[in-house]
């Protein structure tokens, strides 16, 4: 199949299938993959910040069709068409902030079931827990060409609970935000001090990114 595609579509196709979870092989059909890749590549060229996005960033943090364990849904076109007019002509940092305002207009926090909703389900229901808000923001950001990745702590040091949030790449590095929780700027969130004291903080990427990336919230020297 990949041989019939033109570069760089073929490279994107190869990358997705090299790391495709086995569970997706039966659910994610080639025509859907080709359409999704075409839109992702088009978005990359139309964004005013496209020159700041390397191939490695695009493949690992813009192109992927899923964020975590949510069901596969055709989110890219719908979110792109709603959000792209709002971020057109903005800087990458401004676009990341505007994307969070967009997400807040559609989704607010409410606990749901233990299984992740897909981003379109979260959008249509208007609610989701922190990981579902995270997934929704990341899909929205990726739909307009903003590199975004999931971060989370499995537990807080002071309470029997966990939390998930987002990091976005803005040209000068990675910055964090609370998904669907707009702030005046990046790196401003209610959980900042809690994360500094977290016992473990993890970040997720599709595939194997080209170079190790430093997390945007500094944690202790023994934590990664």
NUROKE-707796 format. One record per residue (C-alpha): residue number from 1; x, y, z. Coordinates in nm, 3 decimals. Layout:
REM residues N
+-----+---------+---------+---------+
|   i |      c1 |      c2 |      c3 |
+-----+---------+---------+---------+
| NUM |       X |       Y |       Z |
...
+-----+---------+---------+---------+
***
This chain:
REM residues 224
+-----+---------+---------+---------+
|   i |      c1 |      c2 |      c3 |
+-----+---------+---------+---------+
|   1 |   0.000 |   0.000 |   0.000 |
|   2 |   0.271 |   0.250 |   0.097 |
|   3 |   0.438 |   0.207 |  -0.245 |
|   4 |   0.135 |   0.363 |  -0.411 |
|   5 |   0.164 |   0.677 |  -0.202 |
|   6 |   0.385 |   0.970 |  -0.287 |
|   7 |   0.652 |   1.097 |  -0.048 |
|   8 |   0.615 |   1.236 |   0.218 |
|   9 |   0.284 |   1.050 |   0.242 |
|  10 |   0.467 |   0.719 |   0.216 |
|  11 |   0.697 |   0.808 |   0.503 |
|  12 |   0.400 |   0.904 |   0.721 |
|  13 |   0.222 |   0.581 |   0.629 |
|  14 |   0.532 |   0.376 |   0.709 |
|  15 |   0.576 |   0.552 |   1.044 |
|  16 |   0.217 |   0.494 |   1.154 |
|  17 |   0.224 |   0.125 |   1.064 |
|  18 |   0.566 |   0.067 |   1.218 |
|  19 |   0.419 |   0.157 |   1.557 |
|  20 |   0.054 |   0.069 |   1.507 |
|  21 |  -0.091 |  -0.119 |   1.806 |
|  22 |  -0.206 |  -0.467 |   1.718 |
|  23 |  -0.559 |  -0.380 |   1.829 |
|  24 |  -0.573 |  -0.108 |   1.562 |
|  25 |  -0.483 |  -0.334 |   1.270 |
|  26 |  -0.841 |  -0.457 |   1.243 |
|  27 |  -1.007 |  -0.125 |   1.324 |
|  28 |  -0.804 |   0.127 |   1.121 |
|  29 |  -0.851 |   0.074 |   0.746 |
|  30 |  -0.608 |   0.189 |   0.477 |
|  31 |  -0.846 |   0.440 |   0.309 |
|  32 |  -0.909 |   0.609 |   0.643 |
|  33 |  -0.536 |   0.619 |   0.711 |
|  34 |  -0.462 |   0.774 |   0.371 |
|  35 |  -0.729 |   1.041 |   0.421 |
|  36 |  -0.603 |   1.122 |   0.769 |
|  37 |  -0.242 |   1.146 |   0.651 |
|  38 |  -0.341 |   1.373 |   0.363 |
|  39 |  -0.518 |   1.615 |   0.597 |
|  40 |  -0.232 |   1.612 |   0.847 |
|  41 |   0.017 |   1.694 |   0.572 |
|  42 |  -0.206 |   1.967 |   0.432 |
|  43 |  -0.241 |   2.118 |   0.776 |
|  44 |   0.135 |   2.116 |   0.819 |
|  45 |   0.184 |   2.326 |   0.506 |
|  46 |  -0.100 |   2.571 |   0.571 |
|  47 |  -0.002 |   2.660 |   0.929 |
|  48 |   0.190 |   2.986 |   0.966 |
|  49 |   0.431 |   2.811 |   1.205 |
|  50 |   0.507 |   2.518 |   0.973 |
|  51 |   0.874 |   2.615 |   0.948 |
|  52 |   0.917 |   2.548 |   1.322 |
|  53 |   0.794 |   2.187 |   1.301 |
|  54 |   1.062 |   1.930 |   1.222 |
|  55 |   0.980 |   1.596 |   1.064 |
|  56 |   1.036 |   1.420 |   1.398 |
|  57 |   0.794 |   1.653 |   1.577 |
|  58 |   0.534 |   1.613 |   1.305 |
|  59 |   0.552 |   1.234 |   1.297 |
|  60 |   0.543 |   1.179 |   1.674 |
|  61 |   0.319 |   1.463 |   1.793 |
|  62 |   0.093 |   1.578 |   1.504 |
|  63 |   0.036 |   1.282 |   1.273 |
|  64 |  -0.080 |   1.006 |   1.516 |
|  65 |  -0.443 |   0.901 |   1.503 |
|  66 |  -0.474 |   0.835 |   1.877 |
|  67 |  -0.340 |   0.970 |   2.208 |
|  68 |  -0.394 |   0.690 |   2.460 |
|  69 |  -0.642 |   0.403 |   2.479 |
|  70 |  -0.943 |   0.591 |   2.348 |
|  71 |  -1.150 |   0.443 |   2.060 |
|  72 |  -1.037 |   0.543 |   1.710 |
|  73 |  -1.256 |   0.824 |   1.575 |
|  74 |  -1.232 |   1.045 |   1.263 |
|  75 |  -1.161 |   1.359 |   1.464 |
|  76 |  -0.908 |   1.544 |   1.250 |
|  77 |  -1.132 |   1.693 |   0.981 |
|  78 |  -1.412 |   1.799 |   1.216 |
|  79 |  -1.184 |   1.965 |   1.468 |
|  80 |  -0.970 |   2.125 |   1.197 |
|  81 |  -1.266 |   2.286 |   1.025 |
|  82 |  -1.392 |   2.434 |   1.353 |
|  83 |  -1.058 |   2.547 |   1.494 |
|  84 |  -0.840 |   2.645 |   1.197 |
|  85 |  -1.017 |   2.979 |   1.128 |
|  86 |  -0.953 |   3.079 |   1.490 |
|  87 |  -0.579 |   3.011 |   1.483 |
|  88 |  -0.506 |   3.126 |   1.129 |
|  89 |  -0.222 |   3.379 |   1.127 |
|  90 |  -0.139 |   3.338 |   1.497 |
|  91 |   0.198 |   3.245 |   1.639 |
|  92 |   0.242 |   2.889 |   1.760 |
|  93 |   0.216 |   3.001 |   2.125 |
|  94 |  -0.095 |   3.208 |   2.057 |
|  95 |  -0.251 |   2.919 |   1.868 |
|  96 |  -0.187 |   2.680 |   2.158 |
|  97 |  -0.365 |   2.918 |   2.396 |
|  98 |  -0.653 |   2.979 |   2.156 |
|  99 |  -0.693 |   2.603 |   2.116 |
| 100 |  -0.744 |   2.572 |   2.491 |
| 101 |  -1.011 |   2.842 |   2.484 |
| 102 |  -1.179 |   2.653 |   2.200 |
| 103 |  -1.168 |   2.329 |   2.399 |
| 104 |  -1.318 |   2.493 |   2.708 |
| 105 |  -1.614 |   2.611 |   2.503 |
| 106 |  -1.700 |   2.248 |   2.429 |
| 107 |  -1.588 |   2.044 |   2.729 |
| 108 |  -1.583 |   2.077 |   3.106 |
| 109 |  -1.459 |   1.841 |   3.375 |
| 110 |  -1.681 |   1.564 |   3.508 |
| 111 |  -1.582 |   1.209 |   3.608 |
| 112 |  -1.690 |   0.945 |   3.360 |
| 113 |  -1.633 |   0.570 |   3.328 |
| 114 |  -1.293 |   0.408 |   3.369 |
| 115 |  -1.259 |   0.358 |   2.993 |
| 116 |  -1.145 |   0.658 |   2.787 |
| 117 |  -1.397 |   0.828 |   2.561 |
| 118 |  -1.296 |   0.920 |   2.209 |
| 119 |  -1.243 |   1.294 |   2.150 |
| 120 |  -1.561 |   1.335 |   1.946 |
| 121 |  -1.764 |   1.160 |   2.216 |
| 122 |  -1.617 |   1.395 |   2.475 |
| 123 |  -1.697 |   1.691 |   2.252 |
| 124 |  -2.055 |   1.581 |   2.186 |
| 125 |  -2.120 |   1.500 |   2.554 |
| 126 |  -1.957 |   1.822 |   2.669 |
| 127 |  -1.779 |   1.659 |   2.960 |
| 128 |  -1.491 |   1.435 |   3.048 |
| 129 |  -1.240 |   1.351 |   3.318 |
| 130 |  -0.889 |   1.495 |   3.304 |
| 131 |  -0.748 |   1.232 |   3.067 |
| 132 |  -1.041 |   1.274 |   2.830 |
| 133 |  -0.997 |   1.653 |   2.836 |
| 134 |  -0.627 |   1.592 |   2.767 |
| 135 |  -0.711 |   1.368 |   2.470 |
| 136 |  -0.959 |   1.622 |   2.335 |
| 137 |  -0.709 |   1.908 |   2.355 |
| 138 |  -0.429 |   1.707 |   2.195 |
| 139 |  -0.651 |   1.603 |   1.905 |
| 140 |  -0.769 |   1.962 |   1.856 |
| 141 |  -0.411 |   2.090 |   1.862 |
| 142 |  -0.288 |   1.824 |   1.622 |
| 143 |  -0.578 |   1.896 |   1.387 |
| 144 |  -0.429 |   2.240 |   1.318 |
| 145 |  -0.065 |   2.131 |   1.319 |
| 146 |   0.036 |   2.205 |   1.680 |
| 147 |   0.265 |   1.936 |   1.827 |
| 148 |   0.108 |   1.813 |   2.151 |
| 149 |   0.171 |   1.524 |   2.388 |
| 150 |   0.015 |   1.369 |   2.697 |
| 151 |   0.168 |   1.398 |   3.045 |
| 152 |   0.044 |   1.246 |   3.367 |
| 153 |   0.128 |   1.140 |   3.717 |
| 154 |  -0.016 |   0.804 |   3.833 |
| 155 |  -0.047 |   0.940 |   4.186 |
| 156 |  -0.003 |   1.255 |   4.394 |
| 157 |   0.221 |   1.240 |   4.697 |
| 158 |  -0.047 |   1.395 |   4.919 |
| 159 |  -0.362 |   1.215 |   4.809 |
| 160 |  -0.481 |   0.889 |   4.654 |
| 161 |  -0.547 |   1.037 |   4.311 |
| 162 |  -0.383 |   1.105 |   3.975 |
| 163 |  -0.388 |   1.370 |   3.705 |
| 164 |  -0.329 |   1.416 |   3.332 |
| 165 |  -0.238 |   1.732 |   3.142 |
| 166 |  -0.088 |   1.846 |   2.812 |
| 167 |   0.245 |   1.973 |   2.682 |
| 168 |   0.267 |   2.169 |   2.358 |
| 169 |   0.568 |   2.259 |   2.148 |
| 170 |   0.586 |   2.631 |   2.066 |
| 171 |   0.917 |   2.667 |   1.885 |
| 172 |   1.120 |   2.744 |   2.197 |
| 173 |   1.053 |   2.411 |   2.365 |
| 174 |   0.772 |   2.229 |   2.542 |
| 175 |   0.522 |   2.407 |   2.768 |
| 176 |   0.242 |   2.270 |   2.984 |
| 177 |  -0.122 |   2.359 |   3.027 |
| 178 |  -0.436 |   2.221 |   3.185 |
| 179 |  -0.659 |   2.088 |   2.908 |
| 180 |  -0.992 |   2.273 |   2.881 |
| 181 |  -0.864 |   2.505 |   3.157 |
| 182 |  -0.760 |   2.824 |   2.973 |
| 183 |  -0.503 |   3.051 |   3.137 |
| 184 |  -0.348 |   3.382 |   3.037 |
| 185 |  -0.029 |   3.206 |   2.928 |
| 186 |   0.134 |   2.866 |   2.908 |
| 187 |   0.307 |   2.711 |   3.212 |
| 188 |   0.029 |   2.837 |   3.438 |
| 189 |  -0.196 |   2.578 |   3.600 |
| 190 |  -0.344 |   2.488 |   3.937 |
| 191 |  -0.133 |   2.169 |   3.954 |
| 192 |   0.211 |   2.328 |   3.901 |
| 193 |   0.337 |   2.295 |   4.259 |
| 194 |   0.180 |   1.953 |   4.302 |
| 195 |   0.368 |   1.819 |   4.000 |
| 196 |   0.698 |   1.954 |   4.132 |
| 197 |   0.647 |   1.723 |   4.430 |
| 198 |   0.512 |   1.427 |   4.233 |
| 199 |   0.678 |   1.091 |   4.281 |
| 200 |   0.656 |   1.006 |   3.910 |
| 201 |   0.570 |   1.206 |   3.597 |
| 202 |   0.538 |   1.037 |   3.258 |
| 203 |   0.504 |   1.164 |   2.903 |
| 204 |   0.376 |   0.966 |   2.608 |
| 205 |   0.475 |   0.971 |   2.241 |
| 206 |   0.368 |   0.766 |   1.941 |
| 207 |   0.662 |   0.568 |   1.809 |
| 208 |   1.015 |   0.662 |   1.905 |
| 209 |   1.088 |   1.037 |   1.881 |
| 210 |   1.421 |   1.137 |   1.734 |
| 211 |   1.568 |   1.290 |   2.050 |
| 212 |   1.481 |   1.282 |   2.422 |
| 213 |   1.257 |   1.573 |   2.518 |
| 214 |   1.275 |   1.751 |   2.852 |
| 215 |   0.949 |   1.789 |   3.041 |
| 216 |   0.830 |   2.145 |   3.086 |
| 217 |   0.766 |   2.122 |   3.463 |
| 218 |   1.095 |   2.073 |   3.651 |
| 219 |   1.085 |   1.780 |   3.893 |
| 220 |   1.337 |   1.643 |   4.137 |
| 221 |   1.663 |   1.495 |   4.006 |
| 222 |   1.553 |   1.138 |   4.080 |
| 223 |   1.228 |   1.171 |   3.884 |
| 224 |   1.168 |   1.138 |   3.511 |
+-----+---------+---------+---------+
***
